[in-house]
């Protein structure tokens, strides 16, 4: 099981990103389930639509239906923990989305994942999504 943040998903979608190749390779080898916070999904959709267009965004969304990525259930307790983290680390660039990933990892006991600004950690997409990575750069 891995927990995937927005950074690696976005890097995997953009072949011009310096972390693209490592994200694509690692995601294909990653253990299932590949969990994604609903808040991360919203962030990735926004970035892909803005920088890659509707086709990239739709391919990402289809990766959940195909079963390659799994929506992680975000509970009220997770959101309460995220609020604590946001407040505790108010002097850092930790927002609700990143805090939701941390809260999920704590609750689920996840020790591996793909996090923003990581060159070699897992990311998520379907094989069709990966094909799109190779043909369309932002």
C-alpha positions in Angstrom: 0.0 0.0 0.0 1.2 3.5 -0.9 -0.3 6.9 -0.3 0.2 9.3 -3.2 0.5 13.1 -3.0 -0.1 15.6 -5.8 3.5 16.3 -6.7 4.4 12.8 -8.1 1.0 12.5 -9.9 1.6 15.9 -11.6 5.2 15.0 -12.4 4.1 11.7 -14.0 1.7 13.6 -16.2 4.3 16.0 -17.6 7.2 14.5 -19.5 9.1 17.7 -19.2 9.2 17.5 -15.4 12.6 16.5 -14.1 10.9 13.8 -11.9 8.7 12.4 -14.7 10.7 9.3 -15.6 11.2 8.2 -12.0 7.5 8.7 -11.1 6.3 6.8 -14.2 8.7 3.9 -13.5 8.0 3.8 -9.9 4.2 4.0 -10.2 4.2 1.0 -12.6 6.1 -1.0 -9.9 4.2 0.3 -6.9 2.2 -2.1 -4.7 -1.5 -1.8 -4.6 -3.6 -0.2 -3.4 -2.3 3.2 -4.6 -4.3 5.5 -2.2 -5.1 9.1 -3.1 -6.8 11.6 -0.7 -9.9 13.2 -2.2 -8.2 16.6 -1.5 -5.2 15.5 -3.6 -7.5 14.4 -6.4 -9.0 17.9 -6.5 -5.5 19.5 -6.5 -4.3 17.2 -9.3 -7.4 17.8 -11.4 -6.9 21.6 -11.2 -3.2 21.4 -12.1 -3.7 19.0 -15.0 -6.6 20.9 -16.5 -4.7 24.2 -16.2 -1.4 22.9 -17.6 -2.3 19.8 -19.6 -5.9 20.3 -20.7 -9.1 18.3 -20.3 -7.7 15.1 -21.9 -5.0 14.9 -19.2 -7.5 15.6 -16.4 -10.0 13.0 -17.7 -7.3 10.3 -18.1 -6.3 10.9 -14.5 -9.9 10.6 -13.3 -10.3 7.4 -15.3 -7.4 5.8 -13.5 -9.7 5.4 -10.5 -12.5 3.7 -12.4 -9.9 1.4 -13.9 -8.7 0.5 -10.4 -5.1 1.6 -10.8 -5.6 4.3 -8.2 -7.9 4.1 -5.2 -9.7 7.0 -3.5 -8.7 7.0 0.2 -11.6 7.5 2.5 -11.1 10.7 4.4 -12.9 10.7 7.7 -14.0 13.5 10.0 -11.2 12.4 12.3 -8.7 12.7 9.5 -9.9 16.3 8.9 -9.6 17.1 12.6 -6.1 15.8 12.6 -5.3 17.8 9.4 -6.6 20.9 11.1 -4.2 20.2 14.1 -1.3 19.8 11.7 -2.1 23.0 9.7 -2.3 25.0 13.0 0.8 23.3 14.5 2.9 23.9 11.4 1.4 27.3 10.4 4.8 28.7 9.7 5.4 26.1 7.0 3.8 25.7 3.6 1.6 22.9 4.9 -2.0 23.3 3.8 -5.0 21.2 4.2 -4.2 18.9 1.2 -0.8 18.0 2.5 -2.1 17.7 6.0 -4.8 15.3 4.8 -2.1 13.0 3.4 -0.2 13.0 6.7 -3.4 12.3 8.6 -4.3 9.4 6.4 -0.8 8.0 6.6 -1.0 8.2 10.4 -4.4 6.5 10.6 -3.6 3.8 8.0 0.0 3.1 9.1 1.2 3.8 5.6 5.0 4.1 5.6 5.6 4.5 1.8 4.3 7.0 -0.5 4.8 9.6 -3.2 5.2 13.1 -1.8 5.6 16.4 -3.5 9.2 17.3 -4.4 10.3 13.7 -4.2 12.2 12.4 -7.2 12.0 8.7 -6.5 8.8 8.0 -4.6 5.7 6.4 -6.1 3.1 8.2 -8.1 -0.2 7.0 -9.7 -1.9 6.6 -13.0 -3.3 4.0 -15.4 -1.3 2.6 -18.3 -3.5 4.8 -20.6 -2.6 7.8 -18.4 1.1 6.9 -18.7 0.8 6.7 -22.5 -0.6 10.2 -22.4 2.5 11.3 -20.3 4.8 10.2 -23.1 3.0 12.0 -25.9 1.9 15.3 -24.3 4.1 17.7 -22.4 2.7 20.8 -20.7 
